């Protein structure tokens, strides 16, 4: 995975007022978590929105190893993005956590699954679907693959490709259930009649040739009939 460089600056304020001021100025508040001799430390930082967007727009996306430098001086920190908080309305990053990693020790991360090839079942009218788009792996930070390529060209109608079917990748350990993780399937085509019936069920319509079922007791009742005690006058205790 290619190196990604990112410049950030340290900040003093950590309250909500300071965070709002940063966002208005086009910056994102964040924290870098580092570990030295078993001691975990943290540094409050601010990163430009455009700088962060540029850093995660490469092949590694938000899972890239980032060479991060604080205030333009000192050594760079090899970090990964551990958490990004998003504004649920505007869908923008409002806080970010970076965790420093050692390049000589494996880390747990996520990598994208990309399917290639045209399944034989699709050529016969089947429909290809991809239930799983990302898998969890353990790997050295310097050896994270940009994506996991899986060939689906041999899939027939009714067939599926699981994580267990993916050839081993040197230095990469898959962490998900190999048999329970389905990467791709080819299902049988749906006929127009089945589609119409499914649409009718969703819309609450009665399929052709069937009579609607009338609710028992609904016909011939006058308003207020059949309600029992609920139609009586309220007592004076209410």
VEXMI-331560 format. One line per field, with one value per residue: residue number from 0; residue in one letter; x, y, z of N, C-alpha, C, O in turn. Coordinates in steps of 0.1 Angstrom, whole numbers, plus 2048, in hexadecimal, padded with zeros to 3 digits. Layout:
nr NUM;...
rest a;...
neast X;...
nnorth Y;...
nup Z;...
caeast X;...
canorth Y;...
caup Z;...
ceast X;...
cnorth Y;...
cup Z;...
oeast X;...
onorth Y;...
oup Z;...
//
This chain:
nr 0;1;2;3;4;5;6;7;8;9;10;11;12;13;14;15;16;17;18;19;20;21;22;23;24;25;26;27;28;29;30;31;32;33;34;35;36;37;38;39;40;41;42;43;44;45;46;47;48;49;50;51;52;53;54;55;56;57;58;59;60;61;62;63;64;65;66;67;68;69;70;71;72;73;74;75;76;77;78;79;80;81;82;83;84;85;86;87;88;89;90;91;92;93;94;95;96;97;98;99;100;101;102;103;104;105;106;107;108;109;110;111;112;113;114;115;116;117;118;119;120;121;122;123;124;125;126;127;128;129;130;131;132;133;134;135;136;137;138;139;140;141;142;143;144;145;146;147;148;149;150;151;152;153;154;155;156;157;158;159;160;161;162;163;164;165;166;167;168;169;170;171;172;173;174;175;176;177;178;179;180;181;182;183;184;185;186;187;188;189;190;191;192;193;194;195;196;197;198;199;200;201;202;203;204;205;206;207;208;209;210;211;212;213;214;215;216;217;218;219;220;221;222;223;224;225;226;227;228;229;230;231;232;233;234;235;236;237
rest x;x;x;x;x;x;x;x;x;x;x;x;x;x;x;x;x;x;x;x;x;x;x;x;x;x;x;x;x;x;x;x;x;x;x;x;x;x;x;x;x;x;x;x;x;x;x;x;x;x;x;x;x;x;x;x;x;x;x;x;x;x;x;x;x;x;x;x;x;x;x;x;x;x;x;x;x;x;x;x;x;x;x;x;x;x;x;x;x;x;x;x;x;x;x;x;x;x;x;x;x;x;x;x;x;x;x;x;x;x;x;x;x;x;x;x;x;x;x;x;x;x;x;x;x;x;x;x;x;x;x;x;x;x;x;x;x;x;x;x;x;x;x;x;x;x;x;x;x;x;x;x;x;x;x;x;x;x;x;x;x;x;x;x;x;x;x;x;x;x;x;x;x;x;x;x;x;x;x;x;x;x;x;x;x;x;x;x;x;x;x;x;x;x;x;x;x;x;x;x;x;x;x;x;x;x;x;x;x;x;x;x;x;x;x;x;x;x;x;x;x;x;x;x;x;x;x;x;x;x;x;x;x;x;x;x;x;x
neast 809;806;819;809;808;803;7FD;7F9;7ED;7F6;7DF;7D0;7B7;79C;781;75D;756;76F;772;75C;764;77B;770;760;774;77D;78C;793;78E;7A4;7B5;7D5;7DF;7FA;813;82C;845;832;821;805;7FF;7F1;7E9;7DA;7CD;7C8;7BB;7BA;79C;79D;7B7;7B5;7A1;7AF;7C3;7B6;7AC;7BA;7C5;7C5;7B1;79E;7AC;7C6;7EA;7F7;810;815;81A;820;81B;82E;848;861;860;84F;82F;824;805;7E3;7C1;7AB;791;776;760;741;72C;70A;6F7;703;716;732;754;759;769;789;79D;7BE;7D4;7F4;80A;820;837;843;832;815;7F5;7D1;7BA;7A4;79B;792;77C;77D;76C;773;76F;756;73C;734;71A;70C;70D;6FA;6E3;6E1;6E4;6FC;708;717;71D;730;746;75D;779;787;7A9;7CA;7E9;80A;810;81E;818;7FD;7E4;7D6;7BD;7A8;7A7;78F;787;76A;761;75C;745;725;701;6F1;708;723;73D;754;767;779;780;792;7B2;7D0;7E1;801;80E;7F7;7DC;7BC;7A1;786;76A;771;760;746;746;739;743;73A;71D;709;6E9;6CA;6B7;69B;67A;662;648;64D;658;643;630;63E;640;625;61F;62E;621;608;5F4;5DB;5E3;5DC;5BE;5B8;5A2;59C;5A0;588;585;57A;55A;559;547;527;525;51C;529;539;52E;534;548;547;54C;55B;54C;53D;532;54B;556;551;569;57E
nnorth 7F4;816;831;84A;86C;884;8A3;8B2;8C7;8CF;8D4;8E7;8EB;8D6;8D5;8D6;8EF;8F8;8E4;8E8;901;8FB;8EB;8FD;90C;8FB;8E5;8C5;8B8;8A2;885;877;857;849;830;829;815;806;819;82C;849;869;882;8A1;8AC;8BF;8BC;8C5;8C6;8C2;8B8;89F;893;890;87F;866;85F;84F;82E;81E;829;830;81E;820;821;83C;855;86B;88C;8A3;8C5;8CA;8C4;8AF;88B;875;864;844;83C;82F;835;832;838;84B;864;86D;887;882;88F;8A0;890;891;891;895;890;880;863;859;83D;834;81D;801;7F9;7E0;7CE;7B9;7C6;7C9;7CE;7DB;7D1;7D7;7C2;7B8;7AD;79A;792;781;76F;74D;745;75D;762;750;75B;760;772;787;78D;7A0;799;7A0;7BA;7C2;7B5;7A9;7AA;79E;7AC;7B8;7DB;7E6;7D5;7D4;7CB;7DC;7D4;7B7;7A0;78C;771;76B;75E;743;73C;72D;72D;730;72B;734;749;746;753;740;735;746;74A;746;763;770;778;782;77F;772;77D;77A;763;747;735;73F;758;767;770;774;76D;75B;75D;74E;75B;772;76D;780;77D;776;78D;79F;794;797;7B3;7B8;7AE;7BE;7D6;7D0;7C6;7AF;790;787;776;76E;773;78F;78F;794;7A6;797;79D;7B7;7BF;7CE;7D9;7F3;814;813;7FC;7DB;7E2;7DF;7E4;7FB;80E;81A;835;84A;845;859;85A;85F
nup 800;7F7;806;819;81F;839;847;866;881;8A3;8BF;8DA;8E7;8F1;8F4;8EC;8E1;8D6;8C3;8B2;8A8;899;885;877;86D;859;862;872;891;8A4;8B1;8B8;8C0;8D1;8D8;8EE;8FB;908;913;90E;8FC;8F3;8DB;8D4;8B6;897;877;855;842;826;823;830;821;809;811;816;7FE;7EE;7E2;7F9;809;826;834;831;838;849;846;85E;867;881;886;872;879;889;88C;876;87B;878;871;875;86C;885;88E;881;887;87B;86F;871;862;84F;845;848;854;876;88B;892;898;89A;89B;8A4;894;894;87C;87A;885;883;87B;881;868;84E;82E;80C;7F8;7D7;7BB;79D;77B;767;772;768;76D;76C;751;749;751;76C;78C;799;7BA;7D4;7F4;807;80B;817;82A;848;852;85D;85D;853;856;840;82C;824;80F;7F2;7EA;7EB;7D2;7C2;7AE;79C;786;782;78F;791;78C;7AA;7B8;7CF;7DC;7F5;811;818;7FF;7F3;7E7;7FB;807;808;827;831;847;849;85C;85F;860;84D;83F;844;839;81E;7FE;7E4;7D0;7B8;7AE;7A3;787;78B;782;76E;778;792;79C;799;7AB;7C3;7C4;7C6;7DF;7F0;7EB;7F5;7E6;7D8;7C9;7A7;7A0;7BA;7D5;7EA;80D;824;842;860;86C;864;851;84E;867;87C;884;8A2;8AB;8B9;8CA;8E4;907;902;8F6;909;91E;92D;94F;96D;97A;969
caeast 800;80E;819;801;80E;7F9;802;7EF;7F3;7F1;7D5;7CF;7AA;795;773;754;757;77B;770;753;76B;783;768;75C;780;781;795;78C;795;7A7;7BF;7DE;7E3;807;817;83B;849;826;81A;7FD;7FE;7E7;7EC;7CF;7D1;7BE;7BF;7B2;793;7A2;7C2;7B0;79A;7B9;7CB;7AE;7A6;7C2;7C1;7C2;7A6;79F;7B4;7D4;7F4;7FA;81B;80F;824;819;821;838;855;863;85F;841;829;81D;7F8;7D7;7B4;7A4;783;772;752;73A;71F;700;6EF;70B;71F;740;75C;759;774;790;7A7;7C9;7DC;801;80D;82E;838;848;829;809;7E9;7C4;7B4;79A;79F;786;77B;779;769;776;76A;748;738;72D;70C;706;70B;6EE;6D8;6E2;6E6;708;707;723;718;73B;74E;76A;77C;791;7B6;7D5;7F4;814;80C;824;814;7EF;7E0;7CC;7B0;7A8;7A1;789;782;75D;75D;758;738;719;6F5;6F0;715;728;74B;756;775;781;784;79B;7C0;7D8;7EA;80D;80F;7E9;7D3;7AE;79B;778;766;773;754;73A;747;736;748;732;714;701;6DC;6C2;6B0;68E;671;65A;63D;651;65A;635;62A;645;63C;617;61F;633;616;5FC;5EA;5D7;5E7;5D1;5B8;5B5;599;5A0;59B;581;587;56E;552;55A;53B;51A;526;51B;533;537;52A;53E;553;545;54C;562;543;535;536;556;551;555;576;589
canorth 800;822;83A;856;876;88D;8AD;8B6;8D0;8CC;8DE;8E7;8E9;8C9;8D6;8D7;8FD;8F8;8DB;8EF;90C;8F4;8E6;909;910;8F1;8DB;8BA;8B5;894;880;86C;84F;843;827;828;80D;801;824;832;858;86F;890;8A7;8B2;8C3;8B8;8CB;8BD;8BF;8AF;892;88D;88C;873;85A;85D;846;820;818;830;833;813;822;825;84A;85B;877;895;8AD;8D2;8CC;8C2;8A3;87E;871;859;83A;83A;82B;83B;829;83C;857;868;874;88F;87A;897;8A5;885;896;88D;89F;88D;874;85D;852;835;831;80F;7FD;7F3;7D2;7C5;7B8;7CD;7C5;7D8;7D7;7D3;7D6;7B7;7BB;7A1;79C;787;77F;761;745;745;76A;761;748;763;762;780;788;796;79F;79C;7A5;7C3;7C4;7AA;7AC;7A3;7A2;7AE;7C3;7E8;7E9;7CB;7D4;7CB;7E6;7CD;7A8;79C;77F;76D;765;759;735;73B;729;731;729;72A;73F;749;74A;758;734;732;750;745;74D;76E;770;783;787;775;776;77C;776;754;744;72E;747;765;765;77C;776;762;75C;758;74C;767;773;76F;78C;77A;776;79B;7A5;78F;79D;7C1;7B9;7AB;7CB;7E1;7CC;7C2;7A1;78A;785;769;76C;77C;796;789;79E;7A5;792;7A7;7C5;7C2;7CF;7DF;802;81A;812;7EE;7D2;7E8;7DA;7EE;807;818;820;842;849;847;866;85A;863
caup 800;7F6;811;818;828;83E;850;870;88B;8B1;8C4;8E8;8EC;8EF;8F7;8E1;8DB;8CE;8B8;8A8;8A1;890;87A;870;866;84F;867;879;89E;8A5;8BB;8B4;8CB;8CF;8E2;8F0;907;90F;918;904;8FD;8EA;8D7;8CE;8A9;88E;869;84B;83C;819;824;834;815;7FF;817;816;7F1;7E6;7E1;806;80F;834;83B;82D;842;846;84C;863;86E;889;885;868;87F;890;884;872;882;86F;878;86E;870;88E;88F;87C;88A;870;871;86B;859;844;840;847;860;881;895;88D;8A1;894;8A4;89F;893;892;86E;87A;88C;87C;880;87C;860;845;820;802;7EF;7C9;7B3;78F;772;765;775;75E;771;767;743;748;756;77B;791;7A2;7C5;7DD;801;80F;804;81F;833;853;851;865;853;856;851;834;822;823;801;7EF;7E9;7E9;7C5;7C2;7A1;79D;779;782;797;78A;792;7B7;7BE;7D7;7DE;803;814;818;7F1;7EF;7E9;805;804;811;832;834;84E;849;86A;85E;85F;83F;839;846;832;810;7F7;7D8;7CC;7AC;7B0;798;784;790;777;76F;780;7A0;79F;79A;7B7;7CE;7C4;7CB;7ED;7F6;7E9;7FC;7DC;7D7;7BD;79E;7A2;7C8;7DB;7F6;819;82C;851;867;874;85F;848;854;874;87D;88C;8B1;8AE;8BB;8D1;8F2;911;8FE;8F1;914;923;937;95D;972;980;960
ceast 809;80E;810;806;803;7FF;7F7;7F6;7EE;7E8;7D5;7C1;7A4;786;76A;754;763;779;767;75B;775;77B;763;768;785;78B;78D;794;798;7B1;7C8;7E1;7F0;80A;826;83E;83D;81D;812;7FC;7F4;7EB;7DF;7D4;7C5;7C3;7B5;7A9;797;7AE;7BE;7AA;7A4;7C1;7C3;7A8;7AF;7BD;7BD;7B6;7A8;7A7;7C3;7DD;7F8;807;817;819;81C;821;82C;846;855;860;850;83C;822;810;7ED;7CB;7AD;795;781;763;74D;72E;714;6F7;6F7;715;72D;747;75C;764;77B;79B;7B1;7D0;7E9;803;81C;82E;83D;83F;81C;7FE;7DC;7BE;7AA;79E;793;788;776;778;76D;772;75B;744;731;71E;705;704;6FF;6E2;6D7;6E5;6F2;705;714;720;723;744;75C;76C;787;79D;7C0;7E1;7FE;80F;812;820;805;7EB;7D6;7BE;7B2;7A0;79C;783;775;758;758;74B;72D;70D;6F3;6FD;719;737;74D;765;77E;786;78E;7AA;7C7;7E0;7F5;80D;802;7E2;7C5;7A8;78D;776;768;767;747;73A;745;73A;73F;729;70E;6F4;6D4;6BA;6A1;685;668;64E;640;653;64D;62F;631;641;62D;616;624;628;609;5F1;5E7;5DB;5DA;5CC;5B4;5AB;59E;599;595;583;579;567;552;54D;52F;51A;524;526;530;533;536;54A;552;545;553;559;53B;53B;541;550;556;562;581;58B
cnorth 80C;82A;846;860;880;896;8B2;8C0;8CC;8D7;8DC;8E4;8DC;8CA;8D7;8E4;8FD;8F0;8E2;8FA;906;8F1;8F2;90E;906;8E7;8D1;8B8;8A6;891;876;864;847;839;826;820;809;80C;82B;841;85D;87E;895;8AE;8B7;8C1;8BF;8C2;8B9;8B6;8A1;88B;888;880;866;857;854;838;81A;81E;833;828;815;824;833;84E;869;87F;8A0;8BA;8D4;8C9;8B4;897;87D;865;851;837;834;833;830;82C;849;859;870;87C;887;882;89B;89B;88A;892;898;89C;880;870;856;849;831;822;80D;7F5;7E5;7C9;7C5;7C0;7C7;7D0;7D2;7DA;7D0;7C9;7BB;7AF;7A4;790;787;771;75A;745;752;769;758;74F;765;770;77F;791;795;7A3;7A3;7AD;7C6;7B8;7AF;7A4;7A7;7A2;7B9;7D0;7EB;7DF;7CA;7D5;7D6;7E1;7BE;7A5;78E;77C;766;75F;74B;732;737;72E;729;727;736;73E;74E;74E;74C;730;73C;74A;74D;758;76F;77B;787;77C;77A;774;779;767;750;73D;737;754;763;772;77F;76A;765;755;756;758;766;775;77C;789;77B;785;7A2;7A0;795;7AC;7C2;7B7;7B8;7D5;7DD;7C8;7B3;79C;787;777;766;777;783;790;795;79C;7A1;79C;7B5;7C9;7C3;7D6;7EE;807;818;804;7E5;7D7;7E5;7E6;7FB;812;81F;82E;841;84C;855;866;85F;872
cup 800;802;80F;823;82C;848;859;879;899;8B5;8D3;8ED;8E8;8F1;8EA;8DA;8D2;8C1;8AD;8A1;897;883;871;868;85B;854;86F;886;89E;8B0;8B5;8C1;8C8;8DA;8E3;8FD;90F;914;90C;906;8F2;8E7;8D0;8C1;8A2;880;860;844;82E;819;827;828;80B;804;815;808;7E8;7E7;7EF;80D;81D;83B;837;83A;83F;84D;851;86B;875;889;87C;86D;885;886;880;87A;878;877;86F;873;878;88E;889;880;87F;875;86A;861;84C;83E;83E;855;86A;88C;88F;897;898;89E;89D;89F;891;884;86E;882;884;883;87A;874;856;837;817;7FA;7E1;7C1;7A4;787;771;768;76A;761;76C;758;740;74D;765;77F;79B;7AD;7CD;7EB;80A;807;80B;828;83D;851;85B;85C;858;850;843;829;820;814;7FE;7EE;7E8;7DC;7C6;7B4;7A2;790;779;789;78D;791;79F;7BE;7C6;7D9;7ED;805;814;80A;7EC;7F1;7F4;800;80D;81B;837;83B;84E;857;86A;85D;850;838;83A;83E;823;808;7EA;7D6;7BF;7AE;7A3;794;789;784;779;778;78F;7A5;7A1;7A7;7C3;7CF;7CA;7DA;7F5;7F6;7F0;7F2;7DD;7CA;7B4;7A0;7B0;7CD;7E7;802;822;83B;857;86F;86F;857;850;861;873;886;89B;8B5;8B0;8C4;8E0;8FB;90D;8F9;8FC;917;92D;945;962;978;976;95F
oeast 812;803;80F;808;7FB;806;7EC;802;7E2;7E8;7D8;7BF;7A6;780;76F;753;762;77D;769;758;776;780;763;766;790;792;781;7A0;790;7B6;7C3;7E6;7F1;804;82D;83A;83D;813;818;7F8;7F1;7F0;7DB;7DD;7BA;7CF;7A9;7AD;796;7AF;7C4;7AC;7A2;7C4;7C9;7A0;7AB;7B2;7B4;7B1;7B3;7A9;7CA;7D9;7FC;808;815;821;813;82D;834;850;84B;85F;847;844;81A;810;7EF;7CC;7A8;78D;789;75A;753;727;715;6F1;6F3;71B;733;740;75F;767;775;7A1;7AD;7D2;7EA;7FF;823;826;83B;842;817;7FE;7DD;7BD;7A7;7A4;78A;793;76C;781;76B;771;754;748;729;716;6F9;6FA;6F9;6D7;6CE;6E9;6F1;701;71A;71F;720;749;765;763;78E;79C;7BE;7E4;7FA;80A;80B;824;800;7EF;7CD;7B4;7BD;794;7A3;77C;774;74D;751;746;72A;70E;6F4;6FD;713;73C;749;76D;78A;790;794;7AD;7C5;7E6;7F3;80C;801;7E1;7C2;7AA;787;77F;760;765;73F;730;74E;735;73E;72C;70D;6F3;6D8;6B6;69C;687;667;649;639;650;64B;629;62A;640;62A;60E;61E;626;600;5E5;5EF;5D7;5D0;5D3;5AE;5AC;5A5;58E;59C;583;56F;56D;54B;549;52C;50F;529;52B;525;534;540;554;55B;53F;551;55D;533;546;540;547;55F;567;58C;593
onorth 80D;82B;84B;85C;884;892;8B5;8C2;8C7;8E2;8D2;8DC;8D6;8BF;8D8;8E5;903;8F3;8E0;8FC;90C;8F3;8F1;915;908;8E1;8D3;8B5;89E;89A;86D;86A;841;83B;822;825;809;809;82F;845;856;885;88F;8B6;8B5;8C3;8C0;8B6;8AD;8AD;898;87F;87E;877;85C;84E;851;835;812;818;837;829;80C;829;836;84C;872;87A;8A6;8BA;8DD;8CB;8AE;898;882;85D;856;831;834;837;826;822;853;851;87A;877;885;87B;899;89E;887;890;8A4;8A5;878;878;84D;84E;82D;81B;815;7EC;7DE;7BE;7CF;7C2;7C0;7DB;7C6;7E4;7C7;7C5;7C2;7A7;7AF;785;78D;768;760;745;752;76E;759;749;76B;778;777;79D;78A;7AF;7AB;7A9;7CB;7B2;7B8;797;7B1;798;7C1;7CF;7F1;7E0;7C0;7DE;7D9;7E7;7BA;7A8;785;785;75B;75B;747;727;73E;734;71D;723;741;733;759;74B;74D;729;739;746;759;757;770;787;790;770;785;769;775;760;755;73F;735;75B;75E;77D;78A;75F;771;749;75C;760;75B;77E;781;792;780;789;7AA;7A9;799;7B1;7CB;7BD;7BB;7DD;7E5;7C8;7AB;7A1;784;76D;75B;782;77C;78C;79E;790;7A6;7A3;7BE;7D4;7BB;7D8;7F5;800;81B;801;7E7;7D0;7E7;7F0;806;81D;828;831;838;854;85B;871;862;877
oup 808;809;803;82E;824;852;854;879;89B;8B0;8D9;8F6;8DD;8F1;8DF;8CE;8C7;8B7;8A1;895;88C;878;865;85D;855;84C;873;885;899;8B7;8AD;8CB;8BE;8E5;8D8;907;91B;91A;902;911;8E9;8F0;8C6;8C2;8A5;87D;862;841;82A;811;822;825;805;7FC;813;806;7DD;7EC;7F0;817;821;847;83B;844;834;859;849;873;86F;88C;87D;866;888;87A;886;87E;870;881;862;87F;872;88F;88B;87D;87B;87D;85E;858;841;834;834;85F;866;894;889;89E;890;8AA;892;8A8;88C;882;864;885;880;88F;870;879;857;834;81A;7F6;7E0;7C0;79F;78D;77A;760;762;757;769;753;735;74E;76A;777;7A5;7AB;7CE;7EF;813;7FD;805;82C;83A;84F;862;855;860;845;83A;81D;81B;80D;807;7F1;7E5;7DC;7CA;7AF;7A8;78F;76F;789;783;79D;79F;7CA;7C5;7D8;7F0;7FD;811;808;7E1;7FC;7F5;7F5;81A;817;840;836;853;85D;875;859;847;82C;831;83E;81C;80B;7E7;7D9;7BA;7B0;799;79D;78B;77C;784;77F;797;7B0;7AA;7AE;7CD;7DA;7D1;7E1;7FF;800;7F1;7F7;7E2;7BF;7BA;7A1;7B3;7C8;7EF;801;825;83F;853;877;874;857;859;867;86A;88E;89F;8C1;8AA;8C5;8E8;8F9;914;8F9;8F9;914;935;947;95B;97C;97B;958
//
